[in-house]
Amino acid sequence: KAFKVCLGTNPAAMSELLIAFDYLLDNPKEIILVSPPGKKELLDNFLEAFRKEFLPNHILIAVNEGKDLESHAKIIPSLSGKSAHADKATVYVCELGACDLPTTDLEVFANQIRKASKY
């Protein structure tokens, strides 16, 4: 009711509210990309694959293992326990706090972000 008049007369003025409402109704994917220490460039291919997909509601975090990861984990609890495997960029795709198996494979990652929500 609070926004009825504004939405009825000028809905474009409330676009951010509609985006927030869409986010609230969805199960946003939480995508965490972890690179080995000092090798953030290893994330480039994963970021490129991510940009090719349409994911309107998502959280994307790209972090370098080590001090960068540790400091961010203090404010973003979902980063705790994440690491780069076998000195390769490693990706975690999660929804509602449950993650798919971490992957270092670009094709597996692309399939994980393409798949529709199970919930």
Salt bridges, closest charged atoms under 4 A:
GLU48 OE2 - LYS52 NZ 3.83
GLU53 OE2 - ARG114 NE 3.07
ASP68 OD2 - LYS40 NZ 3.64
ASP68 OD1 - HIS72 ND1 3.06
ASP87 OD2 - LYS39 NZ 2.56
GLU95 OE2 - LYS29 NZ 2.96
ASP100 OD1 - LYS115 NZ 3.01
